[in-house]
Amino acid sequence: MNQEVIDTIWHSDFRNDEYMILSDYYNGFRMYLKKYKKGYKFYVSIRRQKKHGIDNKLIHESPVAYFNHCSLNEAKIKGIEHFQWMIS
């Protein structure tokens, strides 16, 4: 997978004093990578509407996958592949 494509999908974010890697919304879904021990937790979240605007809390569910013993770039690629598998 091309590095330019990976960088277009993923970016860094600081919310609730926590650093995470996330994607933009894609068909109402957002992907997250969060550092965990020697790898990354992978989350997929649905955009939720609050009574007054969009909910700012990013992670509501349990992680859908753990990517152990891998670098950030490897986790980004695995996250994209896992998401494509989930929606297929």
N, CA, C and O of each residue as an XYZ file, in Angstrom:
352
protein
N       0.849     -1.177      0.000
C       0.000      0.000      0.000
C       0.894      1.239      0.000
O       1.897      1.284      0.713
N       0.536      2.227     -0.786
C       1.306      3.445     -0.948
C       1.290      4.277      0.343
O       0.238      4.426      0.966
N       2.447      4.819      0.748
C       2.551      5.611      1.970
C       1.685      6.870      1.890
O       1.144      7.309      2.905
N       1.551      7.446      0.714
C       0.726      8.640      0.540
C      -0.747      8.337      0.829
O      -1.449      9.156      1.424
N      -1.203      7.174      0.410
C      -2.589      6.761      0.681
C      -2.791      6.554      2.177
O      -3.804      6.976      2.734
N      -1.833      5.911      2.823
C      -1.919      5.670      4.268
C      -1.986      6.993      5.022
O      -2.813      7.156      5.919
N      -1.114      7.944      4.661
C      -1.092      9.241      5.338
C      -2.359     10.048      5.074
O      -2.747     10.869      5.905
N      -3.006      9.829      3.939
C      -4.261     10.514      3.636
C      -5.389      9.995      4.520
O      -6.249     10.764      4.949
N      -5.388      8.708      4.790
C      -6.453      8.092      5.592
C      -6.286      8.397      7.077
O      -7.255      8.749      7.749
N      -5.067      8.265      7.594
C      -4.814      8.382      9.031
C      -4.198      9.727      9.387
O      -3.431     10.288      8.605
N      -4.533     10.245     10.565
C      -3.870     11.434     11.108
C      -3.892     11.357     12.629
O      -4.599     10.533     13.210
N      -3.115     12.221     13.266
C      -3.001     12.226     14.727
C      -4.030     13.174     15.321
O      -4.461     14.130     14.676
N      -4.415     12.894     16.559
C      -5.401     13.732     17.224
C      -5.180     13.662     18.731
O      -4.758     12.632     19.258
N      -5.464     14.756     19.413
C      -5.445     14.805     20.869
C      -6.846     15.149     21.335
O      -7.345     16.241     21.065
N      -7.477     14.227     22.028
C      -8.791     14.484     22.612
C      -8.799     13.902     24.012
O      -8.242     12.832     24.261
N      -9.426     14.608     24.906
C      -9.511     14.161     26.302
C      -8.120     13.855     26.848
O      -7.936     12.887     27.585
N      -7.130     14.696     26.479
C      -5.735     14.544     26.914
C      -5.159     13.195     26.550
O      -4.301     12.676     27.265
N      -5.606     12.624     25.467
C      -5.130     11.313     25.046
C      -4.758     11.365     23.574
O      -5.511     11.885     22.751
N      -3.593     10.823     23.250
C      -3.106     10.818     21.870
C      -3.615      9.581     21.166
O      -3.523      8.475     21.698
N      -4.151      9.762     19.975
C      -4.586      8.612     19.191
C      -4.457      8.924     17.709
O      -4.384     10.084     17.302
N      -4.430      7.884     16.928
C      -4.382      7.980     15.482
C      -5.782      7.661     14.978
O      -6.365      6.650     15.369
N      -6.326      8.507     14.121
C      -7.682      8.248     13.665
C      -7.846      8.589     12.199
O      -7.006      9.256     11.595
N      -8.943      8.118     11.646
C      -9.278      8.378     10.247
C     -10.460      9.334     10.197
O     -11.151      9.531     11.196
N     -10.686      9.919      9.044
C     -11.899     10.703      8.850
C     -13.079      9.753      8.722
O     -12.906      8.551      8.521
N     -14.274     10.305      8.839
C     -15.463      9.467      8.715
C     -15.574      8.922      7.309
O     -15.425      9.657      6.333
N     -15.834      7.642      7.208
C     -16.004      6.973      5.926
C     -17.323      6.230      5.987
O     -17.439      5.230      6.695
N     -18.317      6.706      5.256
C     -19.669      6.126      5.288
C     -20.214      6.043      6.710
O     -20.890      5.077      7.063
N     -19.922      7.049      7.521
C     -20.432      7.088      8.885
C     -19.593      6.349      9.903
O     -19.963      6.303     11.076
N     -18.472      5.769      9.498
C     -17.594      5.046     10.417
C     -16.271      5.783     10.568
O     -15.823      6.466      9.647
N     -15.656      5.642     11.721
C     -14.331      6.194     11.958
C     -13.472      5.114     12.596
O     -13.930      4.363     13.458
N     -12.223      5.048     12.162
C     -11.279      4.057     12.689
C     -10.297      4.750     13.625
O      -9.922      5.902     13.404
N      -9.882      4.033     14.682
C      -8.938      4.570     15.658
C      -7.857      3.550     15.946
O      -8.105      2.344     15.952
N      -6.662      4.045     16.183
C      -5.572      3.222     16.698
C      -5.111      3.856     17.994
O      -4.868      5.062     18.051
N      -4.990      3.049     19.029
C      -4.562      3.540     20.326
C      -3.428      2.650     20.818
O      -3.547      1.425     20.798
N      -2.329      3.257     21.258
C      -1.158      2.511     21.714
C      -1.548      1.603     22.876
O      -2.261      2.018     23.789
N      -1.073      0.363     22.830
C      -1.377     -0.606     23.877
C      -0.220     -1.580     24.004
O       0.052     -2.346     23.080
N       0.455     -1.557     25.130
C       1.608     -2.416     25.405
C       2.597     -2.375     24.246
O       3.198     -1.330     23.997
N       2.781     -3.483     23.530
C       3.758     -3.522     22.437
C       3.097     -3.443     21.070
O       3.700     -3.822     20.066
N       1.883     -2.960     21.021
C       1.169     -2.872     19.750
C       0.108     -1.788     19.803
O       0.301     -0.744     20.426
N      -1.013     -2.046     19.145
C      -2.091     -1.064     19.048
C      -3.444     -1.745     19.166
O      -3.638     -2.871     18.707
N      -4.387     -1.025     19.799
C      -5.783     -1.435     19.799
C      -6.439     -0.762     18.599
O      -6.139      0.391     18.289
N      -7.328     -1.478     17.927
C      -8.025     -0.954     16.754
C      -9.508     -0.863     17.064
O     -10.135     -1.855     17.438
N     -10.062      0.324     16.909
C     -11.477      0.575     17.162
C     -12.159      1.026     15.877
O     -11.531      1.647     15.019
N     -13.417      0.720     15.748
C     -14.257      1.291     14.698
C     -15.470      1.880     15.396
O     -16.132      1.205     16.185
N     -15.757      3.134     15.105
C     -16.837      3.836     15.776
C     -17.835      4.361     14.753
O     -17.462      4.730     13.639
N     -19.086      4.392     15.135
C     -20.146      4.964     14.305
C     -20.364      6.401     14.755
O     -20.363      6.694     15.951
N     -20.547      7.279     13.804
C     -20.810      8.674     14.157
C     -22.150      8.754     14.873
O     -23.176      8.330     14.342
N     -22.132      9.299     16.077
C     -23.347      9.370     16.886
C     -23.799     10.812     17.019
O     -22.980     11.725     17.131
N     -25.084     11.003     17.006
C     -25.658     12.332     17.173
C     -26.092     12.505     18.626
O     -26.775     11.647     19.184
N     -25.693     13.611     19.227
C     -26.212     13.978     20.538
C     -27.420     14.884     20.329
O     -27.732     15.276     19.205
N     -28.082     15.204     21.414
C     -29.243     16.079     21.309
C     -28.846     17.435     20.727
O     -29.593     18.024     19.945
N     -27.674     17.924     21.108
C     -27.198     19.217     20.618
C     -25.833     19.034     19.975
O     -24.818     19.356     20.591
N     -25.786     18.529     18.763
C     -24.523     18.413     18.031
C     -23.949     17.013     18.065
O     -24.596     16.062     18.502
N     -22.727     16.913     17.595
C     -22.041     15.630     17.473
C     -21.365     15.278     18.790
O     -20.778     16.143     19.440
N     -21.444     14.040     19.175
C     -20.790     13.549     20.378
C     -19.280     13.631     20.199
O     -18.754     13.168     19.187
N     -18.573     14.216     21.170
C     -17.129     14.397     21.072
C     -16.362     13.214     21.650
O     -15.157     13.092     21.426
N     -17.037     12.347     22.384
C     -16.349     11.176     22.923
C     -16.121     10.195     21.782
O     -17.068      9.770     21.121
N     -14.870      9.840     21.554
C     -14.548      9.090     20.346
C     -14.752      7.598     20.487
O     -15.262      6.959     19.567
N     -14.370      7.030     21.607
C     -14.391      5.574     21.725
C     -15.476      5.165     22.709
O     -15.399      5.482     23.895
N     -16.476      4.465     22.219
C     -17.591      4.014     23.043
C     -17.562      2.503     23.247
O     -18.084      1.995     24.239
N     -16.964      1.805     22.327
C     -17.036      0.355     22.333
C     -15.696     -0.268     22.712
O     -14.712      0.426     22.969
N     -15.692     -1.583     22.737
C     -14.460     -2.339     22.933
C     -13.691     -2.373     21.618
O     -14.283     -2.232     20.548
N     -12.379     -2.558     21.694
C     -11.613     -2.655     20.445
C     -12.048     -3.868     19.629
O     -12.421     -4.900     20.187
N     -11.999     -3.736     18.311
C     -12.379     -4.848     17.444
C     -11.189     -5.735     17.124
O     -11.364     -6.868     16.677
N      -9.972     -5.229     17.349
C      -8.779     -6.035     17.072
C      -7.597     -5.483     17.859
O      -7.558     -4.303     18.207
N      -6.638     -6.357     18.130
C      -5.357     -5.975     18.710
C      -4.274     -6.315     17.703
O      -4.232     -7.427     17.176
N      -3.403     -5.359     17.440
C      -2.265     -5.597     16.552
C      -1.017     -5.588     17.423
O      -0.514     -4.523     17.781
N      -0.518     -6.768     17.762
C       0.620     -6.892     18.665
C       1.937     -6.893     17.915
O       2.021     -7.339     16.771
N       2.969     -6.383     18.585
C       4.346     -6.416     18.077
C       4.439     -5.867     16.660
O       4.992     -6.520     15.776
N       3.900     -4.672     16.440
C       3.997     -4.063     15.116
C       4.236     -2.561     15.265
O       3.920     -1.964     16.294
N       4.793     -1.976     14.233
C       5.040     -0.537     14.218
C       3.736      0.197     13.905
O       2.724     -0.421     13.575
N       3.779      1.505     14.013
C       2.592      2.308     13.733
C       2.159      2.164     12.277
O       0.967      2.023     12.002
N       3.104      2.198     11.344
C       2.735      2.054      9.929
C       2.126      0.690      9.642
O       1.172      0.588      8.870
N       2.666     -0.361     10.255
C       2.082     -1.697     10.082
C       0.667     -1.740     10.644
O      -0.223     -2.343     10.044
N       0.454     -1.097     11.803
C      -0.875     -1.066     12.414
C      -1.861     -0.291     11.541
O      -3.031     -0.663     11.454
N      -1.402      0.780     10.896
C      -2.277      1.547     10.001
C      -2.729      0.687      8.827
O      -3.905      0.698      8.463
N      -1.804     -0.054      8.238
C      -2.140     -0.925      7.105
C      -3.083     -2.040      7.550
O      -4.071     -2.331      6.877
N      -2.770     -2.666      8.696
C      -3.633     -3.732      9.212
C      -5.030     -3.201      9.528
O      -6.023     -3.893      9.301
N      -5.109     -1.972     10.053
C      -6.400     -1.366     10.357
C      -7.250     -1.169      9.115
O      -8.444     -1.468      9.120
N      -6.637     -0.668      8.051
C      -7.358     -0.473      6.788
C      -7.840     -1.814      6.246
O      -8.990     -1.945      5.828
N      -6.957     -2.806      6.255
C      -7.324     -4.133      5.742
C      -8.435     -4.760      6.575
O      -9.357     -5.366      6.029
N      -8.349     -4.614      7.902
C      -9.366     -5.189      8.781
C     -10.718     -4.502      8.557
O     -11.754     -5.168      8.537
N     -10.712     -3.188      8.392
C     -11.956     -2.460      8.147
C     -12.580     -2.889      6.824
O     -13.792     -3.091      6.745
N     -11.764     -3.029      5.791
C     -12.283     -3.480      4.495
C     -12.883     -4.875      4.616
O     -13.912     -5.165      4.004
N     -12.251     -5.735      5.397
C     -12.779     -7.084      5.613
C     -14.107     -7.018      6.370
O     -15.033     -7.768      6.062
N     -14.202     -6.122      7.362
C     -15.420     -6.011      8.162
C     -16.619     -5.566      7.332
O     -17.727     -6.063      7.531
N     -16.408     -4.634      6.403
C     -17.547     -4.103      5.653
C     -17.851     -4.902      4.397
O     -18.844     -4.635      3.719
N     -17.004     -5.886      4.076
C     -17.262     -6.679      2.864
C     -18.296     -7.769      3.115
O     -18.628     -8.526      2.202
